[in-house]
Amino acid sequence: MKLSSNVAQPNKIKLAVVLAAGRGRRFSRQLEREAGPEDLEASLPKQYQRLGGEALLTRSLRPFLRAKTIEAVYVVISEEDRALFEKVVLSDLSPSEINQISLVYGAQDRARSLEQALLAIERDYQDLLDQIAILSHDAARPFVSDALISAHLEALDHELVVATALESSDTLFKSVDGKYVGPRLKREEIFRAQTPQSFDLQRYLEAYRRLSESEIDGLSDAISVFEQEDLKIRFVPGDPLNIKVTSASDWQIAQAILASL
């Protein structure tokens, strides 16, 4: 098999993948265990909970739908959530926005859910695979900004892989047992990963298909696919407001962010 180049090509077709297949069990269990915000339903996956009148997933989708250079948005959901997606998300979108969306059913974990989206893109763009770049985003981050998406779109004309990273403002240290303070880490060398994460489609698939099942099980995000590759991974600065909602307390922070915008 001929491997793709290590050099990015400009003017690629840009597609977005928004991952929303998770069931949010940690979020739901916390709501059942303790009183959360009154507007939350413990039985509802977090991406379908309404934040300021719109589903979390709707808020995560909109910035990609309005980005003029993104040709289509592939949304990965659980098959059992199809009716919920239509009722809660599609009802908030305009016909032109809905026309940009392709729906994909996810798998048992994040990496394999992303794989399902990329396989769908392979089928839809089978003659153009070497011309496609992907922006992958977590639906649990509802405040991704237009500026952050634009930074990825611009970087993809020069880079094969682009991460989002936020500088750490805290003092950090290691702990072997989780009880006692260990060696301090250099704060200037520590960054926190966010999404979007972007990449050349063909290069991703080549790297992914070289992994064993156990290696795929260990993937924490899209960028980790490239850890064994001979690539320098560029990152663009993240956004402190681009939080990931994983708990009821995160939801309250999200409400405060929304009120401030």
HELIX and SHEET records of a PDB file:
HELIX    1   1 ARG A   25  ARG A   33  1                                   9    
HELIX    2   2 LYS A   46  TYR A   48  5                                   3    
HELIX    3   3 LEU A   56  LEU A   65  1                                  10    
HELIX    4   4 GLU A   79  ASP A   81  5                                   3    
HELIX    5   5 ARG A   82  LEU A   84  1                                   3    
HELIX    6   6 PHE A   85  VAL A   89  3                                   5    
HELIX    7   7 LEU A   90  ASP A   92  5                                   3    
HELIX    8   8 PRO A   95  ASN A   99  1                                   5    
HELIX    9   9 ARG A  110  ASP A  124  1                                  15    
HELIX   10  10 LEU A  129  GLN A  131  5                                   3    
HELIX   11  11 ASP A  146  ALA A  155  1                                  10    
HELIX   12  12 ARG A  187  GLU A  189  5                                   3    
HELIX   13  13 LEU A  201  TYR A  208  1                                   8    
HELIX   14  14 GLU A  213  ASP A  217  1                                   5    
HELIX   15  15 ILE A  223  PHE A  226  5                                   4    
HELIX   16  16 ALA A  248  SER A  260  1                                  13    
SHEET    1   A 7 ILE A 101  TYR A 105  0                                        
SHEET    2   A 7 ILE A  70  ILE A  77  1                                        
SHEET    3   A 7 ILE A  13  ALA A  20  1                                        
SHEET    4   A 7 ILE A 132  ASP A 138  1                                        
SHEET    5   A 7 PHE A 191  ASP A 200 -1                                        
SHEET    6   A 7 VAL A 161  GLU A 167 -1                                        
SHEET    7   A 7 ARG A 234  PRO A 237  1                                        
SHEET    1   B 2 ARG A  50  LEU A  51  0                                        
SHEET    2   B 2 GLU A  54  ALA A  55 -1                                        
END                                                                             
